[in-house]
Amino acid sequence: MLNQEALSMEGARVVVGNDLRPVVYSVQGDHIDYVVASQAQWSVRRTLQVGNELTLDQAIPLIENLAR
């Protein structure tokens, strides 16, 4: 079960890769919050900052690739 403190599911996107371990992420303005499933549980909420060095268009594929 996804802990509410870890990441709100409202407006979140879910990507499931070939190994069936999903990544859930949510764009929050200048950063992306995401969690990754392991065999038994979800990771803690992680944050990827976007800006001049890393655009949103570059950041989303990086996070989605975690599910593959």
Rosetta blueprint (number, residue, H / E / L):
1 M L
2 L L
3 N L
4 Q L
5 E L
6 A L
7 L L
8 S L
9 M L
10 E L
11 G L
12 A L
13 R E
14 V E
15 V E
16 V E
17 G L
18 N L
19 D L
20 L L
21 R L
22 P E
23 V E
24 V E
25 Y E
26 S E
27 V E
28 Q L
29 G L
30 D L
31 H E
32 I E
33 D E
34 Y E
35 V E
36 V E
37 A E
38 S L
39 Q L
40 A L
41 Q L
42 W E
43 S L
44 V L
45 R L
46 R E
47 T E
48 L E
49 Q E
50 V L
51 G L
52 N L
53 E L
54 L L
55 T L
56 L H
57 D H
58 Q H
59 A H
60 I H
61 P H
62 L H
63 I H
64 E H
65 N H
66 L H
67 A H
68 R L
